[in-house]
Amino acid sequence: MKKDIGAHIISKLDLQDIDKILADKLSGSELNTVLLDVFNRRV
């Protein structure tokens, strides 16, 4: 179910491989930095 929701959001944003890029090409600390930046922008 969660995978379906994620796929829907990714296709809605037209970011076809963003989940694979974030998961496979970034280190854990790089991913955390990106996510923290996103959360900071939303507040």
C-alpha angles and dihedrals in degrees: 000000000000090000090055091052091048092049090050093052093045092051091045089056093041092235098135101178101022093115092052092045093050093044100041109027102042126069117234092259092048090051091049090051092051092048093048090051091051092049091048091052091051095055 
